[in-house]
Amino acid sequence: MHSTGLREYERKRDFTRTPEPRDRRTQPARRSRAKAPRIAAGPALQFVVQQHAARSMHWDFRLELDGVLKSWAIPKGPSLVAGERRMAAQTEDHPLEYAGFEGVIPKGEYGGGTVVVWDRGFWKPIGDPRRGLARGKLDFTLAGEKLRGRWHLVRMRKGERRPGWLLIKGRDAHARSASAKSVVQSETRSVISGRGLEEVARDADRTWSSRTGARGGRAVSEPGDPAALRGARRSPLPSKVQLQLATLVDAPPDGSEWLHEIKLDGYRMLCRIGRGSARLLTRNGLDWTDRFPDLTAALAELPARSALLDGEVVVFDREGRTSFQALQGALGRKSSADAVHFTAFDCLYLDGRDVRAAPLFERKQLLRALLSRAPAPRVSRSAKASEGDRDDRIHFSEHVVGRGAEFYAAACARGVEGTVAKRADAPYRAGRSRAWLKIRCSRRQEFAIAGFT
């Protein structure tokens, strides 16, 4: 079922003047052989938040449903403070292709101004989403780069031409305190290009382009589609892979070109998925699958025909820190099987495509998309599992863009081993590299930085 709301979208735009995408279903048959790109396979639905510097700054919040993007304009942008209400004016439906739009809408055109993809990922309705929209209360979870956990959309008044809604963050582990800096102020860059509004406006020639290259500029890759990544190539699943290693340095690097992750204290592993099964291989190529039978069985359930995932097998303590001592104690003990987790931080190969030449930022988007579609565990194993999580033993290694010194200080204050800084634009290279840097924490470190968890 497709919404008729796209008629309003098409009516408001002159596509000979604006780089915004048309709904592909309206194109002549000779130009529409390719199916409209789907970001998610199966039941997963995409969401996107686009910062839009038009006559007034606002954030466009869009949820995929019934073949279109249901859309709301939020003047102040989303808030991560639980219970804080943000006005959200419902607007016309947009085509699915709009989820990849980042560029400049010419002055004088409808919505003229600069657009960046501020956040995107997957959403999961809680209950029937169509009934929720009709009744004016939609509950759902988000799994994005910046927005995660439980959310609510609540309609204020029914029957208006542009219904007024409220977007409200739910109370969960992803919520921030009221004293924390606003997420729309602290996180200002695009999640697909790393650019800010001014950079997108300056690079006006790099406007949106469809995957068929209908307009200038490079195509925007879609999370979940390995073929869309820059540098991706068709290839059989590699039999052997040499892992990339980090170089030890004294201090974290500066600049928004770096991603910063928590340094894990476990066993580095390559997860190899193929022919319906998964294997865990050590850095030296030893097969340790038999040591973690339950974990590899859970990894085999990931929605991939074939994959290579780089990560670590870990055990978490009560404070959420990884413990190598606890991991050693869990080896070989059936009673500790549920305590062993796999935290993935890179995707090297997925479903017939070798993506090691793609930028790290795009590879991590691909990885997040894959893990977001993981099936629910057969048995609930952890009361602490976050809203929207799938199997609670398989994790995505979260990161922070820029602010390396702050992130490092906050991480050390929590008592972790250290942090790892990675170039967002770098390909995956075997062996030790300056594109990956590790910074160990001193035991005397006593910094406390608000806003990081």
C-alpha positions in Angstrom: 0.0 0.0 0.0 1.5 3.4 -1.1 0.3 6.7 0.3 -1.2 9.3 -1.9 0.8 11.9 0.0 3.5 11.8 -2.7 1.2 13.7 -5.0 1.6 16.7 -2.6 5.4 16.2 -2.6 5.5 16.2 -6.5 3.1 19.2 -6.8 5.3 21.4 -4.6 8.5 20.9 -6.6 9.9 21.8 -10.0 12.3 18.9 -10.7 13.9 20.8 -13.6 15.3 23.3 -10.9 15.7 21.4 -7.7 18.2 18.4 -7.1 15.7 16.7 -4.9 14.7 13.2 -6.0 11.4 12.3 -7.6 9.5 9.2 -6.6 10.9 6.6 -8.9 7.5 5.0 -9.4 6.5 8.2 -11.3 9.4 7.9 -13.9 8.9 6.5 -17.4 9.4 2.7 -17.6 12.5 3.0 -19.7 14.2 4.9 -16.8 12.9 2.7 -14.0 14.2 -0.8 -14.6 16.1 -0.7 -11.2 13.9 -1.2 -8.2 13.7 1.7 -5.8 16.6 1.2 -3.3 15.6 -0.4 -0.1 17.9 0.4 2.8 16.7 -2.6 4.9 15.8 -6.1 4.0 13.0 -7.9 5.7 11.0 -6.2 8.5 13.6 -3.4 9.2 12.4 0.1 8.4 14.6 3.1 7.8 14.5 6.5 9.5 16.3 9.7 8.7 16.7 13.1 10.3 17.8 15.9 7.9 18.9 19.3 9.2 17.4 21.9 6.9 18.6 25.5 6.8 15.6 27.0 5.0 13.9 30.3 5.9 14.1 29.0 9.4 16.4 26.2 10.7 14.6 23.0 11.5 15.1 19.2 11.5 13.0 16.9 9.3 12.2 13.7 11.0 11.2 10.9 8.6 10.0 7.3 9.2 9.6 4.7 6.5 6.1 3.2 6.4 4.0 1.7 3.5 6.6 2.6 0.8 7.0 6.3 1.8 8.7 8.5 4.4 6.2 9.9 6.9 7.6 13.3 7.8 7.6 15.9 10.6 9.4 19.2 10.8 10.9 19.9 14.2 12.0 23.5 14.8 14.3 22.9 17.7 15.4 19.4 16.6 15.2 16.2 18.7 16.1 16.2 22.4 17.8 13.3 24.2 16.4 14.4 27.5 13.8 11.9 28.7 10.3 13.5 28.7 11.3 16.7 27.0 8.7 17.7 24.4 9.7 19.0 21.0 7.1 20.4 18.6 6.8 18.4 15.4 4.6 19.6 12.5 3.5 16.8 10.2 4.4 17.5 6.5 3.8 15.8 3.2 5.1 12.2 2.7 8.4 11.9 0.9 9.7 9.2 -1.4 12.2 6.6 0.0 14.9 8.0 -2.2 14.8 11.2 -0.1 16.6 9.5 2.8 19.8 9.9 0.9 19.3 13.6 -0.1 22.0 16.0 1.0 22.7 19.2 -0.9 21.4 22.6 -1.8 17.8 23.4 -2.9 18.0 26.5 -5.0 16.8 29.8 -3.6 13.2 30.6 -4.6 12.2 26.9 -4.8 10.0 25.2 -2.2 12.2 24.6 0.9 15.1 26.5 -0.6 18.2 26.1 1.5 20.9 23.6 2.6 20.2 20.0 3.7 22.4 17.5 5.5 21.6 14.0 6.6 22.0 14.6 10.3 21.1 11.1 11.4 19.8 7.9 9.9 19.4 4.2 10.7 16.4 1.9 11.5 13.3 2.2 13.5 11.0 -0.4 15.0 7.3 0.3 15.9 6.0 -0.9 19.2 2.6 -2.2 18.3 0.7 -1.5 15.1 2.2 1.8 13.6 -0.8 2.5 11.4 -3.2 2.3 14.3 -0.8 4.4 16.4 -0.7 7.1 13.8 -4.4 7.1 13.4 -5.0 7.3 17.1 -2.3 10.0 17.6 0.3 8.0 19.7 3.1 6.2 18.0 5.7 4.4 20.2 8.9 3.1 18.6 12.6 2.5 19.0 15.4 4.0 17.0 18.8 2.6 16.1 20.7 5.4 14.5 24.1 7.1 14.7 22.9 9.8 17.1 19.4 8.8 18.2 18.8 5.5 19.9 16.4 3.8 22.2 12.7 4.4 22.9 10.7 7.4 21.5 7.1 8.7 21.3 5.2 10.8 18.8 2.0 12.2 20.3 -0.6 14.2 18.4 -1.8 17.4 20.1 -4.9 18.3 18.1 -6.7 16.3 15.4 -8.2 17.6 12.2 -5.8 20.4 11.4 -4.3 20.8 7.9 -0.8 20.3 9.4 -1.4 18.3 12.5 0.8 19.3 15.5 2.7 16.5 17.2 5.2 16.2 20.0 8.4 14.1 19.7 9.5 12.8 23.1 12.5 10.8 24.2 11.6 7.8 26.3 13.3 7.0 29.6 16.1 4.4 29.0 19.8 4.0 28.9 20.2 6.2 25.8 18.6 9.3 27.5 20.7 12.2 28.6 20.4 14.4 31.7 18.8 17.8 31.5 22.2 19.4 32.2 23.9 17.8 29.1 24.5 19.8 26.0 21.8 19.6 23.4 22.5 16.9 20.9 21.7 19.2 17.9 24.3 21.6 19.2 27.0 19.1 20.0 26.5 16.8 17.0 26.3 19.0 13.9 27.9 17.0 11.0 26.4 14.8 8.4 26.4 11.0 9.1 27.0 10.2 5.4 29.7 12.7 4.4 31.0 14.2 7.7 30.3 17.7 6.4 28.5 20.5 8.1 25.9 22.9 6.7 28.5 25.5 5.6 30.6 22.9 3.8 27.6 21.4 1.9 26.5 25.0 0.9 30.1 25.7 -0.3 30.3 22.4 -2.2 27.0 23.1 -4.0 28.1 21.1 -7.0 28.0 18.0 -4.8 24.3 17.8 -4.6 22.2 14.6 -4.4 22.6 12.1 -7.1 20.6 8.9 -7.6 22.5 5.6 -7.9 22.0 5.9 -11.7 24.0 9.2 -11.7 21.2 11.4 -12.9 22.8 14.5 -11.4 26.2 15.7 -10.6 28.1 14.6 -7.5 28.8 11.2 -6.1 26.0 8.9 -5.2 25.1 8.7 -1.5 25.6 5.2 -0.2 22.7 3.5 1.6 23.1 1.7 4.9 22.7 -2.0 4.5 23.6 -2.2 0.8 27.3 -3.2 0.4 27.2 -2.5 -3.3 26.6 1.2 -2.7 29.8 1.7 -0.7 32.7 3.5 -2.5 35.4 1.0 -3.5 33.1 -2.1 -3.0 33.9 -4.9 -5.4 32.4 -8.2 -6.2 34.5 -11.0 -4.7 34.1 -14.5 -3.3 34.4 -14.7 0.5 38.1 -14.5 1.3 39.5 -17.6 2.9 42.2 -15.6 4.9 42.3 -12.0 6.0 45.2 -10.2 7.8 43.7 -7.9 10.4 44.5 -4.2 10.7 46.3 -3.2 13.8 46.6 0.1 15.8 49.8 2.0 16.6 50.3 3.1 20.2 50.6 6.8 20.7 50.6 9.1 23.8 47.6 11.3 23.1 44.4 11.2 21.0 44.4 13.1 17.7 42.4 16.3 17.2 39.9 16.9 14.3 36.5 15.7 13.1 38.2 13.3 10.6 38.8 10.9 13.5 36.3 8.4 15.1 37.0 7.5 18.7 36.0 4.1 20.3 36.5 2.5 23.7 39.5 0.1 23.7 38.2 -3.4 24.4 39.9 -5.8 26.8 39.2 -9.2 25.2 40.3 -11.5 22.4 40.5 -10.0 18.9 38.4 -12.1 16.6 37.4 -12.3 13.0 33.8 -13.6 12.6 33.4 -15.4 9.3 29.8 -16.2 8.2 29.0 -18.5 5.3 26.9 -21.4 4.3 24.6 -20.9 7.3 27.2 -21.1 9.9 29.7 -18.8 11.7 33.3 -19.3 12.7 35.5 -17.2 15.1 39.1 -16.9 14.1 41.9 -15.5 16.2 44.3 -12.8 15.0 46.7 -15.6 14.0 44.1 -17.5 12.1 43.3 -20.2 14.7 39.8 -21.5 14.8 38.2 -20.9 18.2 34.6 -21.6 17.2 34.4 -24.6 19.5 35.3 -22.5 22.5 32.3 -20.3 22.0 29.6 -22.5 20.6 26.6 -20.5 21.8 28.0 -17.2 20.7 28.9 -18.5 17.2 25.4 -20.0 16.9 24.0 -16.5 17.6 26.3 -14.9 15.1 25.2 -17.4 12.5 21.6 -16.0 12.9 22.7 -12.6 11.5 20.8 -11.8 8.3 23.8 -12.3 6.0 24.5 -14.9 3.4 28.3 -14.3 3.9 30.2 -11.8 5.9 33.5 -10.9 7.6 33.2 -8.9 10.8 36.2 -7.6 12.8 35.7 -7.4 16.6 36.5 -8.8 20.0 35.1 -11.5 22.2 34.6 -10.0 25.6 33.0 -10.3 29.0 31.5 -7.2 30.7 31.7 -6.5 34.4 28.9 -4.9 36.5 30.0 -1.4 35.5 29.8 -2.3 31.7 33.6 -2.5 31.3 35.3 -5.3 29.5 37.3 -7.6 31.7 40.0 -9.9 30.3 40.3 -11.7 33.6 36.6 -12.5 33.6 36.8 -13.7 30.0 39.6 -16.1 30.8 37.5 -17.4 33.7 34.6 -17.9 31.4 36.5 -20.0 28.8 35.4 -23.7 28.9 32.6 -23.1 31.5 29.1 -23.8 30.2 27.6 -21.9 33.1 29.4 -18.7 31.7 28.3 -19.1 28.1 25.8 -16.3 28.3 28.4 -13.9 29.7 30.6 -14.1 26.6 29.8 -11.4 24.0 31.0 -10.3 20.6 31.5 -6.6 20.0 31.9 -5.8 16.3 33.7 -2.6 15.2 34.2 -3.2 11.4 32.7 -4.9 8.4 35.1 -6.2 5.7 32.8 -8.2 3.5 29.1 -8.7 3.1 27.0 -10.7 0.7 29.4 -11.0 -2.2 31.1 -7.6 -1.8 34.5 -6.9 -0.5 34.2 -3.5 1.2 37.7 -3.1 2.7 38.5 -0.2 0.2 35.5 1.8 1.4 35.9 4.6 4.0 35.6 3.4 7.6 32.6 5.7 8.2 30.6 3.9 5.5 31.8 0.4 6.7 30.5 1.2 10.2 27.2 2.3 8.8 27.0 -1.0 6.9 27.8 -2.9 10.1 25.3 -1.0 12.2 22.6 -1.8 9.5 23.4 -5.5 9.6 23.3 -5.7 13.4 20.1 -3.7 13.5 18.4 -6.4 11.5 19.6 -9.2 13.8 16.7 -11.5 14.9 15.5 -11.4 18.5 17.2 -13.9 20.9 15.2 -17.1 21.5 15.5 -16.6 25.2 16.0 -13.3 27.0 19.4 -13.4 28.6 19.9 -10.0 30.1 17.5 -7.8 32.1 19.9 -4.9 31.1 19.4 -5.2 27.4 18.7 -1.8 25.8 15.4 -1.0 24.0 15.6 -1.9 20.4 18.5 -4.4 20.8 18.4 -7.7 19.1 20.5 -10.6 20.4 22.0 -9.1 23.6 25.4 -10.9 23.1 26.2 -9.2 19.8 27.1 -5.5 20.0 28.0 -2.6 17.7 31.1 -0.7 18.9 29.8 2.9 19.3 32.0 5.8 18.4 32.2 9.6 18.9 33.2 11.9 16.0 36.0 14.3 17.0 36.5 15.6 20.5 39.2 13.0 21.1 40.7 14.5 24.2 37.3 14.8 25.9 36.3 11.3 25.0 39.7 9.9 26.2 39.5 11.7 29.5 35.9 10.5 30.1 36.8 6.9 29.2 39.8 6.9 31.5 37.6 8.3 34.3 35.4 5.2 33.9 38.4 2.9 34.4 38.6 1.4 31.0 41.9 0.3 29.3 42.0 3.2 26.8 40.6 4.5 23.5 41.2 3.8 19.8 41.1 6.6 17.3 40.4 5.7 13.6 40.5 7.8 10.5 36.9 8.1 9.3 37.9 8.3 5.6 40.5 5.5 5.6 40.2 2.0 3.9 40.9 -1.2 5.8 44.6 -1.9 5.5 46.3 -5.1 6.8 49.0 -4.8 9.4 49.9 -1.9 11.7 48.8 1.5 10.5 48.7 5.1 11.5 45.1 5.3 10.5 44.3 3.4 13.7 45.8 4.8 16.9 45.5 3.3 20.4 45.9 5.4 23.6 46.2 3.7 26.9 44.8 5.2 30.1 47.1 5.9 33.0 46.0 4.6 36.4 46.5 8.1 37.7 44.0 9.5 35.2 41.2 11.4 37.2 39.3 13.4 34.7 35.5 13.6 34.6 33.8 15.0 31.5 30.1 15.4 31.4 28.1 14.2 28.5 29.8 10.9 27.7 28.7 7.5 28.9 
